[in-house]
Amino acid sequence: MNMQSNTHAEGPIGFRDTSKSHGMAMNIIYHLSYVVGLFFIIGETVKRGPGYFAINATTMFEDYFGGAVLIAAALFWHRRHSLAPKLMSAAWAYSLGGLFVPFFAHLEAALRGYTMRPDQPYQDTASIVIKGVLWLICLVCAYVSLRSGNVSTAGARR
């Protein structure tokens, strides 16, 4: 068995060729890119309203930009663009990093019983759960998309 080849069903240490299941995972991530991207944009607008730009434009821009990058990555993936795997990885990594402080700071505030920001009361456990679920989704999607690197698996299944 050739140690350099990835075409065998099973490698010398028992690693299996997961290209088919990996393609299915990337298809799910492709669709999640639209869903999470829209959730970032619509959720931020519904939660805070466009007037919040005058109060804290940074937090609004972060969610809007994260949503736009995820949607752009999905569009590149759909078109099977050569940059699609890199953009998909970058989009999920950006979203993962963008959610880190909001989720963990809000969780820490809840654990301490102290409101750090007036727009994020520590008693708002639903918001903490939503941020945590989104953070985990971003973590898994970033990991899987970083492993992809193959534009041949890109594109929506028809």
DSSP file with accessible surface (Angstrom, degrees, kcal/mol):
  #  RESIDUE AA STRUCTURE BP1 BP2  ACC     N-H-->O    O-->H-N    N-H-->O    O-->H-N    TCO  KAPPA ALPHA  PHI   PSI    X-CA   Y-CA   Z-CA
    1    1 A M              0   0  148      0, 0.0     2,-0.4     0, 0.0    10,-0.0   0.000 360.0 360.0 360.0 129.2    0.0    0.0    0.0
    2    2 A N    >   -     0   0   94      1,-0.1     3,-0.6     2,-0.0     6,-0.2  -0.577 360.0-154.7 -75.3 124.2    1.4    3.4   -1.0
    3    3 A M  T 3  S+     0   0  138     -2,-0.4    -1,-0.1     1,-0.2     8,-0.0   0.724  91.3  55.7 -72.2 -21.3    1.8    5.7    2.0
    4    4 A Q  T 3  S+     0   0  166      2,-0.0     2,-0.3    -3,-0.0    -1,-0.2   0.677  88.9  91.9 -85.6 -18.1    1.6    8.8   -0.2
    5    5 A S    <   -     0   0   33     -3,-0.6     3,-0.2     1,-0.1     0, 0.0  -0.582  46.9-174.0 -86.4 139.0   -1.8    8.0   -1.8
    6    6 A N  S    S+     0   0  144     -2,-0.3    -1,-0.1     1,-0.1     5,-0.1   0.179  70.8  87.2-106.4  12.8   -5.1    9.2   -0.4
    7    7 A T        +     0   0  110      3,-0.0     2,-0.1    10,-0.0    -1,-0.1   0.615  63.9  97.4 -90.6 -12.6   -7.1    7.2   -3.0
    8    8 A H  S    S-     0   0   77     -3,-0.2     3,-0.1    -6,-0.2     9,-0.1  -0.461  77.8-126.9 -77.5 151.1   -7.2    3.9   -1.0
    9    9 A A  S    S+     0   0   82      1,-0.2     8,-1.7    -2,-0.1     2,-0.4   0.834  96.3  21.1 -65.6 -33.5  -10.3    3.1    1.0
   10   10 A E  B    S-A   16   0A  87      6,-0.2     6,-0.2     2,-0.0    -1,-0.2  -0.996  76.7-144.0-141.2 133.0   -8.2    2.5    4.1
   11   11 A G    >   -     0   0   22      4,-2.9     3,-1.4    -2,-0.4    -8,-0.1  -0.196  40.2 -86.5 -85.6-177.3   -4.7    3.7    4.9
   12   12 A P  T 3  S+     0   0   83      0, 0.0    -1,-0.1     0, 0.0    -9,-0.0   0.743 127.9  41.9 -66.8 -21.2   -1.9    1.9    6.8
   13   13 A I  T 3  S-     0   0  136      2,-0.1    -3,-0.0     0, 0.0    -2,-0.0   0.286 126.5 -92.9-108.6   9.1   -3.1    3.1   10.2
   14   14 A G  S <  S+     0   0   33     -3,-1.4     2,-0.3     1,-0.3     0, 0.0   0.595  72.2 151.6  94.1   9.4   -6.8    2.5    9.5
   15   15 A F        -     0   0  150      1,-0.0    -4,-2.9    -5,-0.0    -1,-0.3  -0.589  35.2-143.3 -73.8 133.4   -7.7    6.0    8.3
   16   16 A R  B     -A   10   0A 180     -2,-0.3     2,-0.7    -6,-0.2    -6,-0.2  -0.683  19.4-105.8 -98.5 152.0  -10.6    5.8    5.9
   17   17 A D        +     0   0   77     -8,-1.7     3,-0.3    -2,-0.3     4,-0.2  -0.655  39.2 176.8 -73.9 114.0  -11.2    7.8    2.8
   18   18 A T     >  +     0   0   62     -2,-0.7     4,-3.4     1,-0.2     5,-0.3   0.063  38.4 120.1-108.6  23.4  -13.9   10.2    3.9
   19   19 A S  H  > S+     0   0   70      1,-0.2     4,-2.1     2,-0.2    -1,-0.2   0.882  77.8  47.7 -60.7 -36.4  -14.2   12.3    0.7
   20   20 A K  H  > S+     0   0  178     -3,-0.3     4,-1.8     2,-0.2    -1,-0.2   0.955 117.2  40.4 -70.0 -47.5  -17.8   11.3    0.2
   21   21 A S  H  > S+     0   0   62      1,-0.2     4,-2.3     2,-0.2    -2,-0.2   0.872 114.5  54.5 -68.3 -32.9  -18.9   12.0    3.8
   22   22 A H  H  X S+     0   0   30     -4,-3.4     4,-2.6     2,-0.2    -1,-0.2   0.899 105.6  52.9 -66.5 -38.3  -16.7   15.1    3.8
   23   23 A G  H  X S+     0   0    2     -4,-2.1     4,-1.9    -5,-0.3    -1,-0.2   0.896 109.3  49.3 -62.1 -38.7  -18.5   16.3    0.7
   24   24 A M  H  X S+     0   0  119     -4,-1.8     4,-2.0     2,-0.2    -2,-0.2   0.906 110.1  50.9 -66.4 -40.7  -21.8   15.9    2.5
   25   25 A A  H  X S+     0   0   31     -4,-2.3     4,-2.5     1,-0.2    -2,-0.2   0.920 110.5  48.7 -62.3 -42.8  -20.5   17.8    5.5
   26   26 A M  H  X S+     0   0    0     -4,-2.6     4,-2.7     1,-0.2    -1,-0.2   0.853 107.2  56.0 -68.1 -31.1  -19.4   20.6    3.2
   27   27 A N  H  X S+     0   0   36     -4,-1.9     4,-1.9     2,-0.2    -1,-0.2   0.918 109.4  46.4 -64.6 -40.4  -22.8   20.6    1.5
   28   28 A I  H  X S+     0   0  107     -4,-2.0     4,-2.8     2,-0.2    -2,-0.2   0.932 112.9  49.3 -65.4 -44.2  -24.4   21.1    5.0
   29   29 A I  H  X S+     0   0    7     -4,-2.5     4,-2.0     2,-0.2    -2,-0.2   0.894 106.4  57.1 -63.8 -37.6  -21.8   23.9    5.8
   30   30 A Y  H  X S+     0   0   12     -4,-2.7     4,-1.0     1,-0.2    -1,-0.2   0.947 112.0  41.3 -56.6 -47.8  -22.6   25.5    2.5
   31   31 A H  H  X S+     0   0   93     -4,-1.9     4,-1.9     1,-0.2     3,-0.4   0.889 111.3  55.9 -69.8 -38.4  -26.3   25.8    3.4
   32   32 A L  H  X S+     0   0   50     -4,-2.8     4,-3.2     1,-0.2     5,-0.5   0.817  97.5  65.4 -62.8 -28.7  -25.5   26.8    7.0
   33   33 A S  H  X S+     0   0    0     -4,-2.0     4,-1.8     1,-0.2    -1,-0.2   0.909 105.5  42.7 -60.9 -41.7  -23.4   29.7    5.6
   34   34 A Y  H  X S+     0   0   59     -4,-1.0     4,-2.6    -3,-0.4     5,-0.2   0.942 117.1  46.9 -66.3 -48.0  -26.6   31.2    4.2
   35   35 A V  H  X S+     0   0   92     -4,-1.9     4,-2.3     2,-0.2    -2,-0.2   0.948 118.0  39.3 -62.4 -51.8  -28.7   30.5    7.3
   36   36 A V  H  X S+     0   0    5     -4,-3.2     4,-2.7     2,-0.2    -1,-0.2   0.903 114.7  54.5 -68.5 -38.9  -26.1   31.8    9.9
   37   37 A G  H  X S+     0   0    0     -4,-1.8     4,-1.9    -5,-0.5    -2,-0.2   0.941 112.4  42.7 -59.5 -46.2  -25.2   34.7    7.7
   38   38 A L  H  X S+     0   0   86     -4,-2.6     4,-3.2     1,-0.2     5,-0.5   0.884 111.7  55.7 -66.9 -37.1  -28.8   35.8    7.4
   39   39 A F  H  X S+     0   0   97     -4,-2.3     4,-2.3    -5,-0.2     5,-0.4   0.907 106.6  50.6 -61.5 -43.0  -29.3   35.2   11.1
   40   40 A F  H  X S+     0   0   12     -4,-2.7     4,-1.7     3,-0.2    -1,-0.2   0.942 117.8  38.5 -58.5 -48.3  -26.4   37.5   12.0
   41   41 A I  H  X S+     0   0   47     -4,-1.9     4,-1.8    -5,-0.2    -2,-0.2   0.964 124.4  36.8 -70.7 -51.9  -27.7   40.3    9.8
   42   42 A I  H  X S+     0   0   96     -4,-3.2     4,-2.9     2,-0.2     5,-0.3   0.920 117.3  52.2 -69.3 -42.6  -31.4   39.9   10.6
   43   43 A G  H  X S+     0   0   25     -4,-2.3     4,-2.8    -5,-0.5     5,-0.2   0.913 110.5  47.3 -61.2 -42.7  -30.9   39.0   14.2
   44   44 A E  H  X>S+     0   0    9     -4,-1.7     4,-2.3    -5,-0.4     5,-0.7   0.905 113.8  48.4 -66.3 -39.1  -28.7   42.0   14.9
   45   45 A T  H  X5S+     0   0   44     -4,-1.8     4,-1.5    -5,-0.2    -2,-0.2   0.930 115.8  42.8 -67.5 -43.5  -31.2   44.3   13.2
   46   46 A V  H  <5S+     0   0  117     -4,-2.9    -2,-0.2     2,-0.2    -1,-0.2   0.917 117.1  47.2 -68.5 -43.2  -34.2   42.9   15.0
   47   47 A K  H  <5S+     0   0   94     -4,-2.8    -2,-0.2    -5,-0.3    -3,-0.2   0.930 133.8   9.9 -65.9 -46.8  -32.4   42.8   18.4
   48   48 A R  H  <5S-     0   0   41     -4,-2.3    -3,-0.2    -5,-0.2    -2,-0.2   0.716  95.5-134.3-109.1 -27.9  -30.9   46.3   18.4
   49   49 A G    ><< -     0   0   19     -4,-1.5     3,-1.9    -5,-0.7     4,-0.2   0.172  35.1 -79.9  82.6 153.0  -32.5   48.1   15.4
   50   50 A P  G >  S+     0   0   90      0, 0.0     3,-1.7     0, 0.0     4,-0.2   0.781 124.0  71.1 -61.1 -24.9  -30.6   50.3   12.9
   51   51 A G  G >  S+     0   0   58      1,-0.3     3,-1.4     2,-0.2     4,-0.4   0.690  78.8  77.6 -65.5 -16.4  -30.5   53.2   15.3
   52   52 A Y  G X> S+     0   0   31     -3,-1.9     4,-3.0     1,-0.3     3,-1.1   0.709  73.8  78.7 -68.8 -17.5  -28.0   51.2   17.4
   53   53 A F  H <> S+     0   0   80     -3,-1.7     4,-0.5     1,-0.3    -1,-0.3   0.858  90.5  54.6 -56.0 -34.0  -25.3   52.2   14.9
   54   54 A A  H <4 S+     0   0   99     -3,-1.4    -1,-0.3    -4,-0.2    -2,-0.2   0.757 115.0  39.5 -71.9 -21.8  -25.3   55.6   16.6
   55   55 A I  H <4 S-     0   0  128     -3,-1.1    -2,-0.2    -4,-0.4     2,-0.2   0.892 139.6  -3.4 -92.4 -51.1  -24.6   53.9   20.0
   56   56 A N  H  X  +     0   0   50     -4,-3.0     4,-1.2     1,-0.1     3,-0.3  -0.636  60.5 171.5-148.3  84.2  -22.2   51.2   19.1
   57   57 A A  H  X S+     0   0   47     -4,-0.5     4,-3.2     1,-0.2     5,-0.2   0.812  75.3  66.3 -65.4 -29.1  -21.4   50.9   15.4
   58   58 A T  H  > S+     0   0  108      1,-0.2     4,-2.5     2,-0.2    -1,-0.2   0.927 101.8  44.8 -61.4 -48.0  -18.6   48.3   16.0
   59   59 A T  H  > S+     0   0   14     -3,-0.3     4,-1.6     2,-0.2    -1,-0.2   0.877 115.7  48.3 -67.4 -34.4  -20.9   45.6   17.3
   60   60 A M  H  X S+     0   0    0     -4,-1.2     4,-2.6     2,-0.2     5,-0.2   0.949 112.7  47.6 -68.0 -46.9  -23.4   46.2   14.5
   61   61 A F  H  X S+     0   0  122     -4,-3.2     4,-3.3     1,-0.2     5,-0.3   0.896 107.4  57.5 -61.1 -40.8  -20.6   46.2   11.8
   62   62 A E  H  X S+     0   0   55     -4,-2.5     4,-2.2    -5,-0.2    -1,-0.2   0.927 112.4  39.2 -57.1 -47.4  -19.1   43.0   13.3
   63   63 A D  H  X S+     0   0   29     -4,-1.6     4,-2.4     2,-0.2    -1,-0.2   0.902 117.5  48.8 -72.2 -40.2  -22.4   41.0   12.9
   64   64 A Y  H  X S+     0   0   58     -4,-2.6     4,-2.5     2,-0.2    -2,-0.2   0.934 114.6  45.4 -64.6 -44.6  -23.3   42.6    9.5
   65   65 A F  H  X S+     0   0   89     -4,-3.3     4,-2.8    -5,-0.2     5,-0.2   0.921 112.2  51.6 -65.8 -43.5  -19.8   41.9    8.1
   66   66 A G  H  X S+     0   0    2     -4,-2.2     4,-2.1    -5,-0.3    -1,-0.2   0.919 112.2  46.7 -58.8 -43.7  -19.8   38.4    9.5
   67   67 A G  H  X S+     0   0    0     -4,-2.4     4,-2.3     2,-0.2    -2,-0.2   0.926 112.6  49.5 -63.9 -42.8  -23.1   37.7    7.9
   68   68 A A  H  X S+     0   0   50     -4,-2.5     4,-2.8     1,-0.2    -2,-0.2   0.901 110.6  49.9 -65.0 -39.6  -22.0   39.2    4.6
   69   69 A V  H  X S+     0   0   23     -4,-2.8     4,-2.6     2,-0.2    -1,-0.2   0.903 110.5  49.9 -68.0 -39.5  -18.8   37.2    4.5
   70   70 A L  H  X S+     0   0    0     -4,-2.1     4,-2.1    -5,-0.2    -2,-0.2   0.926 113.4  45.9 -63.7 -42.5  -20.7   33.9    5.2
   71   71 A I  H  X S+     0   0   37     -4,-2.3     4,-2.4     2,-0.2    -2,-0.2   0.921 112.5  50.6 -67.4 -41.0  -23.1   34.7    2.4
   72   72 A A  H  X S+     0   0   35     -4,-2.8     4,-2.7     1,-0.2     5,-0.2   0.918 109.2  51.7 -61.3 -41.9  -20.3   35.7    0.0
   73   73 A A  H  X S+     0   0    0     -4,-2.6     4,-2.5     1,-0.2    -1,-0.2   0.907 109.4  49.9 -61.4 -41.7  -18.5   32.4    0.9
   74   74 A A  H  X S+     0   0    0     -4,-2.1     4,-2.7     2,-0.2    -1,-0.2   0.901 110.7  49.5 -64.5 -39.4  -21.6   30.4    0.1
   75   75 A L  H  X S+     0   0   90     -4,-2.4     4,-1.8     2,-0.2    -2,-0.2   0.915 111.8  47.9 -66.5 -41.1  -22.0   32.2   -3.2
   76   76 A F  H  <>S+     0   0   73     -4,-2.7     5,-2.3     2,-0.2     4,-0.3   0.901 112.7  49.9 -62.8 -41.9  -18.4   31.6   -4.1
   77   77 A W  H ><5S+     0   0    1     -4,-2.5     3,-1.4     1,-0.2    -2,-0.2   0.920 107.9  52.9 -62.7 -43.8  -18.9   27.9   -3.1
   78   78 A H  H 3<5S+     0   0   62     -4,-2.7    78,-0.3     1,-0.3    -1,-0.2   0.874 111.1  46.6 -59.7 -37.8  -22.0   27.6   -5.3
   79   79 A R  T 3<5S-     0   0  207     -4,-1.8    -1,-0.3    -5,-0.2    -2,-0.2   0.438 109.2-125.8 -83.8  -1.9  -20.1   29.0   -8.3
   80   80 A R  T < 5 -     0   0  122     -3,-1.4    -3,-0.2    -4,-0.3    -2,-0.1   0.855  42.8-179.5  56.8  39.0  -17.2   26.6   -7.6
   81   81 A H    > < -     0   0   79     -5,-2.3     3,-1.9    -6,-0.1    -1,-0.2  -0.397  37.8-120.5 -68.0 146.1  -14.8   29.5   -7.5
   82   82 A S  T 3  S+     0   0   93      1,-0.3     4,-0.3     2,-0.1    -1,-0.1   0.776 114.1  51.5 -62.6 -24.7  -11.2   28.5   -6.9
   83   83 A L  T 3> S+     0   0   87      1,-0.2     4,-2.8     2,-0.1    -1,-0.3   0.480  82.2  99.7 -88.0  -1.7  -11.1   30.8   -3.8
   84   84 A A  H <> S+     0   0    0     -3,-1.9     4,-2.9    -8,-0.3     5,-0.2   0.900  79.6  47.8 -55.7 -49.0  -14.3   29.2   -2.3
   85   85 A P  H  > S+     0   0    8      0, 0.0     4,-2.3     0, 0.0    -1,-0.2   0.920 115.5  45.5 -62.0 -39.5  -12.6   26.8    0.1
   86   86 A K  H  > S+     0   0  155     -4,-0.3     4,-2.7     2,-0.2    -2,-0.2   0.919 115.3  46.5 -68.6 -42.9  -10.3   29.6    1.5
   87   87 A L  H  X S+     0   0   45     -4,-2.8     4,-2.9     2,-0.2     5,-0.2   0.905 111.5  52.0 -66.4 -38.6  -13.1   32.1    1.7
   88   88 A M  H  X S+     0   0    0     -4,-2.9     4,-2.2    -5,-0.3     5,-0.2   0.941 112.6  45.3 -62.8 -45.0  -15.4   29.5    3.4
   89   89 A S  H  X S+     0   0   15     -4,-2.3     4,-2.4    56,-0.3    -2,-0.2   0.923 114.7  47.9 -63.1 -44.8  -12.7   28.8    6.0
   90   90 A A  H  X S+     0   0   54     -4,-2.7     4,-2.7     2,-0.2    -2,-0.2   0.897 110.5  52.0 -64.3 -40.2  -12.0   32.5    6.5
   91   91 A A  H  X S+     0   0    0     -4,-2.9     4,-2.2     2,-0.2    -2,-0.2   0.926 113.4  42.8 -63.6 -45.1  -15.7   33.3    6.9
   92   92 A W  H  X S+     0   0    0     -4,-2.2     4,-2.5     2,-0.2    50,-0.3   0.886 114.3  51.1 -71.2 -35.7  -16.3   30.6    9.5
   93   93 A A  H  X S+     0   0   46     -4,-2.4     4,-2.6    -5,-0.2     5,-0.2   0.918 110.6  49.3 -66.3 -41.2  -13.1   31.5   11.4
   94   94 A Y  H  X S+     0   0   78     -4,-2.7     4,-2.8     2,-0.2    -2,-0.2   0.934 112.7  47.4 -61.2 -44.9  -14.1   35.2   11.4
   95   95 A S  H  X S+     0   0    3     -4,-2.2     4,-1.6     2,-0.2    -2,-0.2   0.893 110.7  52.1 -65.2 -39.3  -17.5   34.3   12.8
   96   96 A L  H  X S+     0   0   34     -4,-2.5     4,-0.8    42,-0.2     3,-0.3   0.945 114.4  42.2 -61.1 -47.8  -16.0   32.0   15.4
   97   97 A G  H >X S+     0   0   50     -4,-2.6     4,-0.7     1,-0.2     3,-0.6   0.886 111.0  56.4 -67.3 -37.5  -13.7   34.7   16.6
   98   98 A G  H 3< S+     0   0   12     -4,-2.8    -1,-0.2     1,-0.2    -2,-0.2   0.792 110.6  44.4 -66.4 -26.5  -16.4   37.4   16.4
   99   99 A L  H 3X S+     0   0   14     -4,-1.6     4,-2.4    -3,-0.3     5,-0.4   0.595  92.6  85.0 -91.1 -12.5  -18.6   35.3   18.7
  100  100 A F  H <X S+     0   0  106     -4,-0.8     4,-2.6    -3,-0.6     5,-0.4   0.959  95.5  35.6 -57.9 -58.5  -15.9   34.5   21.2
  101  101 A V  H  X S+     0   0   97     -4,-0.7     4,-2.6     1,-0.2     5,-0.5   0.945 117.4  51.1 -66.1 -47.4  -16.1   37.6   23.4
  102  102 A P  H  > S+     0   0   27      0, 0.0     4,-1.4     0, 0.0    -1,-0.2   0.929 118.0  39.4 -57.2 -41.6  -19.8   38.2   23.2
  103  103 A F  H  X S+     0   0   26     -4,-2.4     4,-2.7     2,-0.2     5,-0.2   0.978 121.3  39.2 -71.7 -54.9  -20.6   34.6   24.2
  104  104 A F  H  X S+     0   0   72     -4,-2.6     4,-2.7    -5,-0.4    -3,-0.2   0.855 116.3  50.8 -70.2 -32.7  -17.9   34.0   26.8
  105  105 A A  H  X S+     0   0   31     -4,-2.6     4,-2.4    -5,-0.4    -1,-0.2   0.918 113.2  46.3 -67.8 -40.1  -18.2   37.5   28.4
  106  106 A H  H  X S+     0   0    2     -4,-1.4     4,-2.1    -5,-0.5    -2,-0.2   0.908 113.7  49.0 -67.9 -39.8  -22.0   37.1   28.7
  107  107 A L  H  X S+     0   0   56     -4,-2.7     4,-2.5     2,-0.2    -2,-0.2   0.934 111.4  49.4 -63.6 -44.7  -21.5   33.6   30.1
  108  108 A E  H  X S+     0   0   80     -4,-2.7     4,-2.3     1,-0.2    -2,-0.2   0.915 108.9  52.6 -61.3 -42.0  -19.0   34.9   32.6
  109  109 A A  H  X>S+     0   0    3     -4,-2.4     5,-2.4     1,-0.2     4,-1.1   0.908 110.2  48.8 -59.7 -41.6  -21.3   37.7   33.6
  110  110 A A  H  <5S+     0   0   30     -4,-2.1     3,-0.2     1,-0.2    -1,-0.2   0.908 110.7  49.8 -65.2 -42.4  -24.1   35.1   34.2
  111  111 A L  H  <5S+     0   0  140     -4,-2.5    -1,-0.2     1,-0.2    -2,-0.2   0.852 116.8  41.5 -65.3 -33.1  -21.8   32.9   36.3
  112  112 A R  H  <5S-     0   0  174     -4,-2.3    -1,-0.2    -5,-0.2    -2,-0.2   0.594 106.6-127.3 -87.1 -14.9  -20.7   35.9   38.4
  113  113 A G  T  <5 +     0   0   36     -4,-1.1     2,-0.4    -3,-0.2    -3,-0.2   0.873  69.3 122.0  69.8  37.2  -24.2   37.4   38.6
  114  114 A Y      < -     0   0  148     -5,-2.4     2,-0.7    -6,-0.2    -1,-0.2  -0.994  61.1-134.5-138.0 128.3  -23.1   40.7   37.4
  115  115 A T        +     0   0   45     -2,-0.4    -9,-0.1     1,-0.2    -5,-0.0  -0.741  20.8 179.9 -84.1 117.0  -24.2   42.7   34.3
  116  116 A M  S    S+     0   0   81     -2,-0.7    -1,-0.2     4,-0.4   -10,-0.0   0.776  72.7  30.3 -86.4 -32.0  -21.1   44.0   32.5
  117  117 A R  B >  S-B  120   0B  76      3,-0.5     3,-2.0     1,-0.1    -1,-0.2  -0.997  74.1-135.7-128.9 137.1  -23.0   45.7   29.7
  118  118 A P  T 3  S+     0   0  127      0, 0.0    -1,-0.1     0, 0.0    -2,-0.0   0.806 106.9  54.0 -64.1 -25.5  -26.5   47.3   30.0
  119  119 A D  T 3  S+     0   0   42      1,-0.2    -4,-0.0    -3,-0.0    -3,-0.0   0.419 109.5  51.2 -88.8   4.4  -27.6   45.8   26.7
  120  120 A Q  B <  S-B  117   0B  13     -3,-2.0    -3,-0.5     7,-0.0    -4,-0.4  -0.554  76.2-168.7-136.6  71.3  -26.6   42.3   27.9
  121  121 A P    >   -     0   0   48      0, 0.0     3,-1.8     0, 0.0   -11,-0.1  -0.338  27.5-127.8 -62.7 141.4  -28.1   41.6   31.3
  122  122 A Y  T 3  S+     0   0   75      1,-0.3    -9,-0.1   -13,-0.1     6,-0.1   0.740 106.1  65.1 -64.9 -20.0  -26.7   38.5   32.9
  123  123 A Q  T 3  S+     0   0  115      1,-0.2     2,-2.3   -10,-0.1    -1,-0.3   0.621  73.0  99.5 -77.1  -9.6  -30.2   37.1   33.5
  124  124 A D    <>  +     0   0   60     -3,-1.8     4,-1.5     1,-0.2     3,-0.3  -0.445  42.5 161.0 -78.7  73.1  -30.8   36.8   29.7
  125  125 A T  H  >  +     0   0   94     -2,-2.3     4,-2.6     1,-0.2    -1,-0.2   0.817  66.7  62.5 -68.6 -29.3  -30.0   33.1   29.5
  126  126 A A  H  > S+     0   0   57     -3,-0.2     4,-2.6     1,-0.2    -1,-0.2   0.922 104.3  48.6 -61.2 -41.6  -31.8   32.7   26.2
  127  127 A S  H  > S+     0   0   15     -3,-0.3     4,-2.6     2,-0.2    -1,-0.2   0.897 110.7  50.9 -65.0 -38.9  -29.3   35.1   24.6
  128  128 A I  H  X S+     0   0   14     -4,-1.5     4,-2.5     2,-0.2    -2,-0.2   0.925 111.3  47.7 -65.0 -43.2  -26.4   33.2   26.2
  129  129 A V  H  X S+     0   0   91     -4,-2.6     4,-2.9     2,-0.2     5,-0.2   0.934 112.2  49.2 -64.2 -44.8  -27.7   29.8   24.9
  130  130 A I  H  X S+     0   0   84     -4,-2.6     4,-2.7     1,-0.2     5,-0.2   0.940 113.1  46.9 -60.8 -45.8  -28.2   31.3   21.4
  131  131 A K  H  X S+     0   0   18     -4,-2.6     4,-2.6     1,-0.2    -1,-0.2   0.899 113.0  50.1 -62.9 -39.8  -24.7   32.7   21.4
  132  132 A G  H  X S+     0   0    9     -4,-2.5     4,-2.4     2,-0.2    -2,-0.2   0.921 111.5  46.8 -65.6 -43.9  -23.3   29.4   22.7
  133  133 A V  H  X S+     0   0   79     -4,-2.9     4,-2.6     2,-0.2    -2,-0.2   0.930 114.1  48.4 -63.7 -44.9  -25.0   27.3   20.0
  134  134 A L  H  X S+     0   0   19     -4,-2.7     4,-2.7    -5,-0.2    -2,-0.2   0.910 110.2  52.0 -61.2 -41.2  -23.9   29.7   17.3
  135  135 A W  H  X S+     0   0   41     -4,-2.6     4,-2.4    -5,-0.2    -2,-0.2   0.924 110.9  47.4 -62.5 -42.5  -20.3   29.6   18.6
  136  136 A L  H  X S+     0   0   98     -4,-2.4     4,-2.5     2,-0.2     5,-0.2   0.902 111.2  51.1 -65.5 -40.5  -20.4   25.8   18.5
  137  137 A I  H  X S+     0   0   52     -4,-2.6     4,-2.8     1,-0.2     5,-0.2   0.939 111.9  47.5 -59.9 -45.9  -21.8   25.8   15.0
  138  138 A C  H  X S+     0   0    0     -4,-2.7     4,-2.7     2,-0.2     5,-0.2   0.892 110.4  52.9 -62.8 -38.9  -19.1   28.2   13.9
  139  139 A L  H  X S+     0   0   72     -4,-2.4     4,-2.4     2,-0.2    -2,-0.2   0.951 113.4  41.8 -61.7 -49.7  -16.4   26.1   15.6
  140  140 A V  H  X S+     0   0   86     -4,-2.5     4,-2.8     1,-0.2     5,-0.3   0.934 116.3  48.6 -65.1 -44.7  -17.5   22.9   13.8
  141  141 A C  H  X S+     0   0    3     -4,-2.8     4,-2.6    -5,-0.2     5,-0.2   0.887 111.3  50.1 -65.8 -37.8  -18.0   24.6   10.5
  142  142 A A  H  X S+     0   0    5     -4,-2.7     4,-2.3   -50,-0.3    -1,-0.2   0.943 112.6  47.8 -63.9 -44.3  -14.6   26.3   10.7
  143  143 A Y  H  X S+     0   0  138     -4,-2.4     4,-1.4    -5,-0.2    -2,-0.2   0.948 115.7  42.7 -61.7 -50.4  -12.9   23.0   11.5
  144  144 A V  H  X S+     0   0   23     -4,-2.8     4,-0.9     1,-0.2    -1,-0.2   0.918 114.9  49.3 -66.3 -41.9  -14.6   21.1    8.7
  145  145 A S  H  X S+     0   0    0     -4,-2.6     4,-0.9    -5,-0.3     3,-0.4   0.863 107.3  55.3 -69.2 -31.6  -14.1   23.9    6.2
  146  146 A L  H  < S+     0   0  117     -4,-2.3    -1,-0.2     1,-0.2    -2,-0.2   0.846 108.1  49.9 -65.6 -31.5  -10.4   24.2    7.1
  147  147 A R  H  < S+     0   0  143     -4,-1.4    -1,-0.2    -5,-0.2    -2,-0.2   0.684 101.7  68.8 -76.7 -18.9  -10.1   20.5    6.3
  148  148 A S  H  <  +     0   0   14     -4,-0.9    -2,-0.2    -3,-0.4    -3,-0.1   0.998  48.3 151.6 -65.5 -79.1  -11.8   20.9    3.0
  149  149 A G     <  +     0   0   63     -4,-0.9     2,-0.5   -64,-0.2    -1,-0.1   0.599  43.1 110.7  59.5  11.8   -9.4   22.9    0.8
  150  150 A N    >   -     0   0   73      1,-0.1     3,-1.3   -65,-0.1     4,-0.2  -0.923  49.7-168.4-125.0 111.7  -10.9   21.2   -2.3
  151  151 A V  G >  S+     0   0   51     -2,-0.5     3,-1.5     1,-0.3    -1,-0.1   0.729  82.8  75.6 -71.5 -16.2  -13.0   23.2   -4.7
  152  152 A S  G 3  S+     0   0   73      1,-0.3    -1,-0.3     0, 0.0    -2,-0.0   0.775  95.7  49.5 -67.3 -23.0  -14.1   20.0   -6.5
  153  153 A T  G <  S+     0   0   20     -3,-1.3    -1,-0.3    -5,-0.0    -2,-0.2   0.494  94.5 105.9 -87.8  -4.1  -16.4   19.4   -3.5
  154  154 A A    <   +     0   0    0     -3,-1.5   -76,-0.1    -4,-0.2   -77,-0.1  -0.332  50.1  59.3 -74.5 158.1  -17.7   23.0   -3.8
  155  155 A G  S    S-     0   0    1    -81,-0.1   -77,-0.2    -2,-0.1     2,-0.1   0.038  85.9 -70.5 103.8 148.0  -21.1   23.9   -5.2
  156  156 A A        -     0   0   15    -78,-0.3     2,-0.4     1,-0.1  -129,-0.0  -0.434  49.1-114.6 -69.2 142.4  -24.7   23.1   -4.4
  157  157 A R              0   0  121     -2,-0.1    -1,-0.1  -130,-0.1    -2,-0.1  -0.626 360.0 360.0 -75.9 132.8  -25.9   19.6   -5.1
  158  158 A R              0   0  228     -2,-0.4    -1,-0.0    -3,-0.0     0, 0.0  -0.767 360.0 360.0-107.6 360.0  -28.5   19.6   -7.8
